[in-house]
Amino acid sequence: MSQKTEKPVLSGQRIKTRKRDEKEKLDVTGFRDQLLQGLIEAGTDLDAVSKFLDGAGGTKLDYRRYGETLFDVLIAGGILGPNGVTPAEGGKLAPACCFAAENSIEALRAYEQVLLKLMRRFKYLEKMFEEEMRKVYTYMKRFTDEERVKLARMTALWICNGSLPPSALQVIAVEHLVKDNVALDFILEVFITWRDEKGVSNIVSALKKSGLEAKMMEFFPPNKRTPEYFNSVFQEKGLAELVRLQKNQASQEMKKDLQKFVIEVMDEGKSAKDIITEVKDYSVKNNLPEHEIVSILWGVLMSSVEWNKKEELVAEQALKHIKSYTSLLGAFCTTPKAELTLMLRIQEFCYDNMNFMKVFQKIILLLYKNDVLSEDSIMKWYKEAHSAKGKSVFLEQMKKFIEWLQSAEEESGESGEED
């Protein structure tokens, strides 16, 4: 009977080597020292600096692993941290860095080109740069006043050339930078340089796209977050356009709050009389004009109903609903501008909701009979103030009513002459 030969067994302990243990440990100070050596040799000649950075990145210096340290040195001359800048042994800093540059826009723009060329050569550095700057900004209290001014001006140049998104500035709106005016002084310097480079309209556009327009007050100390102080600071710096932007943003926020408030009180089933009182209190408190209020009211009224899908039934439903709120609309239609605004909103609503195309004239007539809209406003809308949306359809609908108004006016005039 054959016996199976036992397979040999390896004795001893097997040690598994994990990939993460095989990786070379980061040597940040070693990288910094090699980088500084090359930068010190290049001196303040920016062409020599660019040539060194370009050559070293492709050979002896690993920018991909040490991108953070690379930007630390190029901005501050050494490694940045909570305690400020850490130089190499002997207190050596890079002779050509952002903080060492002359504090003039010409000198800073020349240094901006060094970083721009570097990031274009090594594309992976672009994302690292944004992350690095978010870190750098948190250490701003450790910098001197002059270093902060240089950094602010460089930031504006980086935003203008597309190296840095405006949204990166949001990290400055933190308590330890805001309370001592560091954040506000910095952001103002950024805006002034940005304005000089690209104009105020470019700032406004970028702030809107990035969402920063709604957060401008966050850069102010809590005890100074008032429209009056905001206006005085930005007017003084020649940034009046940003004051208008802030006012528009504040107005939009108030409109959203009013819209939400009206929806809530309507859901609670409050009467039109109670809603009028509360909306008037809100408008006085927030200085909201009538034409903006009536626009919001119309939007809320028409969005609060699930409309019938059948065109022949929606007219009756709409007129019944609107009639119950004519006193509410009338309370905020005491000026020609408010009346025209309401008519335009009605026109746009009927145009955007096809089932309402034939209901427009009926709604206007209802509001006329209930003293919400006046003859003069209706005539003005018909002759010159209407929207282009559905213009031919709605003007045709109103033609007979307008003729009736004109004939009634003529008869009234003739009667007055006879008297």
Sequence and secondary structure as in RCSB ss.txt:
>XXXX:A:sequence
MSQKTEKPVLSGQRIKTRKRDEKEKLDVTGFRDQLLQGLIEAGTDLDAVSKFLDGAGGTKLDYRRYGETLFDVLI
AGGILGPNGVTPAEGGKLAPACCFAAENSIEALRAYEQVLLKLMRRFKYLEKMFEEEMRKVYTYMKRFTDEERVK
LARMTALWICNGSLPPSALQVIAVEHLVKDNVALDFILEVFITWRDEKGVSNIVSALKKSGLEAKMMEFFPPNKR
TPEYFNSVFQEKGLAELVRLQKNQASQEMKKDLQKFVIEVMDEGKSAKDIITEVKDYSVKNNLPEHEIVSILWGV
LMSSVEWNKKEELVAEQALKHIKSYTSLLGAFCTTPKAELTLMLRIQEFCYDNMNFMKVFQKIILLLYKNDVLSE
DSIMKWYKEAHSAKGKSVFLEQMKKFIEWLQSAEEESGESGEED
>XXXX:A:secstr
           S      HHHHS    HHHHHHHHHHHHHHHTT HHHHHHHHHHHHTTT  TTTSHHHHHHHHH
HSSEEETTEEE BTTTB  SSSTTTS SSHHHHHHHHHHHHHHHHHSTTHHHHHHHHHHHHHHTGGGS HHHHHH
HHHHHHHHHHTTSS GGGGGGG SHHHHTTTHHHHHHHHHHHHHHHHH HHHHHHHHHHHTGGGGGGGGS GGG 
SHHHHHHHHHHTT HHHHHHHHHHHHHHHHHHHHHHHHHHHHTT  HHHHHHHHHHHHHHHT  HHHHHHHHHHH
HHHSS   S HHHHHHHHHHHHHTTHHHHHHT  SHHHHHHHHHHHHHHHHHSGGGTTTHHHHHHHHHHTTSS H
HHHHHIIIII  STTHHHHHHHHHHHHHHHHHHHHHHHHHHHH 
